[in-house]
Amino acid sequence: MLNAILMASCKLRHYIQAHKITVVTSYPLSQILQHREGTGRMVKWAIELAEFGLRFVSRHAIKSQAFTDFVAE
């Protein structure tokens, strides 16, 4: 997921810099990027994505999606 955000930020840099971007996800990406003891690639990605000021919001389940999410897990 982070790799996809990084690739999109490289290709759409001028759009992302001009607007506030909110990433809706069910993964704890903001915690992963803010982890102080990260290593290697994750630290590089965190540094590159820090300039955009992305906001990560957890996805809220809609009633119709709750069952499919349960089955998928």
N, C-alpha and C positions, 0 to 999 in steps of 0.2 A: 504494500500500500504506500509506504513512504517513497519507494522507488518511483511509483507512478506519479506521485505529487512532485517529486524532484524533476522528472522528465517533462511534465507539463509546465513546470516553472521555467525550465530552460527554453522551451519552445514558445511559451506565451508570456515571457518576461514583461513586456510592455503593458499587457492587460493586467497582470497581477500587481505590478507596481502602482498602477493607476487606481485600483479599487481595493476595498477591504474584502478579503476572501474568507469564507467560513466553510470549513471542511466538516461534513456530517459523516460520522463513522461510528462503528460499534467497537472499535479497538482503542486502547488508551495511548494514542499517538502523542499527545502532548506530554504525557508522563515519560514516554520513551525518549522524546527529544530533549527534555529537561533533565534527564538522568545525568548526574555529575560524573559518574564513573564509567561512562560509555567508552567503547573502544573502536578504533579503526573507522570503518565505513560509516557507522552511525553518527560519530562525531562530525565527520565531514559533511554529512547530509544535514545535521542539525545546524551547522554553521552556515551552510548555503541557504537553508530555508529561513533562518532567523531574520534575514534582511527584509522578508516580505510581510512579517507580522501576521502570519496565518492564525486564525482562530479555530480551534477544534471543538466541536460540539458532539455530544453523544447522541446517537440515533434513538429516538423514542419509538417503541413498537406500536403499530396500529393494531387494533383488535384482529383484523384479518391476517396480519403478518405474524402474530404471536404464535400461532400453531405451527406455521412453516418454519419459524425460527427455532422452535423447540425440536421439531423433527430433524432439522439440519444439524443441530448440535448433537 
